[in-house]
């Protein structure tokens, strides 16, 4: 706690003391014992109350308990504990604190009455994380106490301001459906990628020459009268690999509905769903100078590390080109992984991007292209030129077997079309 400081708005005690001094002077001048007594009483009372208030401040402690992190839109419980370790009571304490994720709103927490020596009180409140992803301060907390008659007030600030990480929301209403579709498609691809050997039963089928005798389902064979074998799903070993374009040229729109903020929400949601299914996640993003962002998490316990990487990530024109990142990362992409690439308008016509996506597809990877663009304005009117360019990219990707999802950014983020890679040749209108 910082040093106790007397503020200018410390109450009317000094005015009462000044009245006592005036009464004492007038009483001495007029030899009026009543005025002298009144002056002495007022002065003594003011001095006594001031000393009492000063002593009570020497043992006051403030402690704050708040979660280290939350998601955008969450309600966070904050507990302020005020302890009176002094030998005298503390009267009418209240605490003022700023919870910055609420866009710098200030809370005033009141405690009616007084605190006895050795007593502790909790002053809880609930903060709303309405600010977008980022790291925000909590505090500092300012404690104010008074004397029993309210003549003096003293305030001090708790210098140990805390902080809270606000992560992007996992289940944004505009992308919930597409994240669910992506995870369902991923699960289908993993379950039907071919015959193999794992602990996950897939199906039974009739025996064909070359099948291992260890795979025969003897009980069902005896019941049906012909040999039947068990077949197990060969699971994908690489999980999901996400390439997030953070170059300044990729930014479409501004604020929370920009393409980059939308992509961060999608990456966070897809990673959470994927890890919950026991699949690892890789995150690649181009960095500045000679360093790229690479984060690999293999289970839900490590998920916060990936969120921390997304938390500090912003678009920057000094980041190395996104296509160079794709080329550099080829040796680090695990086999049979599902690859997710964010695509912005400046890459629609780039042949190197198409070549890289096709190469991954030919190598046995399932490839998703998340295509962002400003297709709809704030009034809901379509930008036909931008939409036509994105749909042209989608058709070319579809012909190459690339799953494609379109997201409109700039006004209110929404999904427009999904184009399955091989299972269908027609786009599905979701809005």
Buried (B, 14 or more C-beta within 10 A) or exposed (E): BEEEEBEEEBBBBBEBBBBBEEBBEBBEEEEBEEBBEBBBEBBEBBEEBBEBBBEBBEBBBBBBEBBEBBBBBBEBEBEBBBBBEBEBBBBBBBBBBBBBBBEEEEBEBEBEEBBEEEEEBEBEBEBBBEBBBBBBBBBBBBBBBBBEEEBBBBBBBBEEBBEBBBBBBBBBEBBEEBBEBBBEBBBEBBBEBEEEEEEEEBEBEEBEEEBEEEBBBEEBBEEEEEBBBBBBBBBBEBBBBBBBBBBEBBBBBEEBBBBBBBBBBBBBBBBBBBBEBEBBBBBBBBBEEEEBBBBBBEEBEBBBEBBBBBBEBEBEEEBBEBBEBBEEBEEEBBEBBBBBBBBBBBBBEBEEBBBBBBEBBEEEBBBBBBBBBBBBEEEEEEBEEBBEBBBEBBBBBBEBBBBBBBBBBBBBBBBBBBBBBEEEEEBEEBE
